[in-house]
Amino acid sequence: MQENILGSEKIPRLFMKYSIPAIISMVITGMQTVVDGIFVGNVLGPNTMASVNIAAPFMQVIIALSMIMSIGSQSYMGLSLGDGNVAKTQNIFKTTMIFILVFGFGITLFGFTMNSQIAYMLGSSDILLKDVSLYIKTLSVFTIPMSLMFLFGFSGRIMEKPQLYFYGSILSLFANITLNYTLIYKLKLGIVGAATATGLAYSLAFLVVVWPALNKKNIINVFVGKFDKSVIFPVIYNGSSEGINSIATATSAYLFNMAFMNIAGESGVAAFTAINYVAQFGVLSMFGISDGIGPIVSYNYGSKKFDRVKAIMKLSDKVIITIGIIIFTLLFFFGRNLVNIFVNGNEEILNIASVGAKIYAFAFFVNGFNIVNSGYFTAIGYAKESVIVASCRGLIFIIIGIFTLPNIFGINGIWMSVPFAELITLFIGIKLMKKSYKVMDKKYEVSINGA
């Protein structure tokens, strides 16, 4: 069997081939949310935009569960394929696909029948309840194609087809723009139109990424392999950190929404939503790098080509620093102008958001390292370390920040929670990375001596 390009092609070329499409795909995913924000904020108003943000954790939970299974299976398949175990790789894929179908149906049923209860649980006010409930109910219908889109998209990278997820993302973006314009602006379907546009856009992306898995000639496809319950726990465990990233996003969004609602009402939530629309381009770029290098790291780690693992991490750090400086500059100096795209000149929201943008911006000096380090640990099968980094940056220190800093700094303390959490996590991540590199060096010595 010819060696996979993941283990033979030059690292800079591999980075371009895998990470650049992944970065663009992640940014495009974020642009879909921004597209929703532009249409919802300008056509339907700030209250409806706040409703979308209140409902956002429901979508983020869907994405979280999908990412747990998809990235967990990708790294597990990469390690197995790098080790030469094709049959196990095929079983991992088949088992993950079946598992996603089952939980996807469950979430659809839950969201369709219990949407009002979910809306209240997420912190909706009585004013926003109807819109939040409608968004959740509509979006839940698309759970299965959304979830499978991630699985087939990430598996395509193992099959040496990283561009497919990229193509699917582009189609999804243009579809979302067209559908938002048609459903919200032309047909006046309101928040139902926004949710439908998002769901259909993801479904179209699924149709693009699924086709290699329908080809029996590919090593990984839907016709080979068997359901093996023994791989479910390793997949979930290994992907748990990536799921925690999404779950933490959902949880922190809920906490931020509640904090801003208490201090500044609906305008505070709208300001936070607008800042998130802008900042997520930087965050998603970092996640794109992490996703892109994941199969490269896992395959080469499984093949014991540790010099290639270190090379891809070193290159990633350089790119992270560059992106971080760019996003900091945009948020710190042009935050007010960028936020105005979503709030149509609302001075109250602009005043809150412009100050918040300057504080939030400092997170981008360090958050990329935390995101990529967490992804690195997932790729090499160090789930515990990955969970530690992901939990610290996205949950533990965010919670500590939200419950303590506003007592000292008021509303600015809420914004400070993000850079506070990222900075502390950085020191923890550096210590864990040094430890993993020592283990890698020992494995390298053993492989050399064994040879």
ABEGO torsion letter per residue (X at the ends): XBBBAAAABBAAAAAAAAAAAAAAAAAAAAAAAAAAAAAAAAAAEAAAAAAAAAAAAAAAAAAAAAAAAAAAAAAAAAAAAAAGBAAAAAAAAAAAAAAAAAAAAAAAAAAAAAAAAAAAAAGBBAAAAAAAAAAAAAAAAAAAAAAAAAAAAAAAAAAGBAAAAAAAAAAAAAAAAAAAAAAAAAAGAEAAAAAAAAAAAAAAAAAAAAAAAABAABABBAABEBBBAAAAAAAAAAAAAAAAAAAAAAAAAAAAAAAAAAAAEAAAAAAAAAAAAAAAAAAAAAAAAAAAAAAAAAAAAAAGBAAAAAAAAAAAAAAAAAAAAAAAAAAAAAAAAAAAAAAGGBAAAAAAAAAAAAAAAAAAAAAAAAAAAAAAAAAAGBAAAAAAAAAAAAAAAAAAAAAAAAAAAEAAAAAAAAAAAAAAAAAAAAAAAAAAAAAAAAAAAAAAAAX
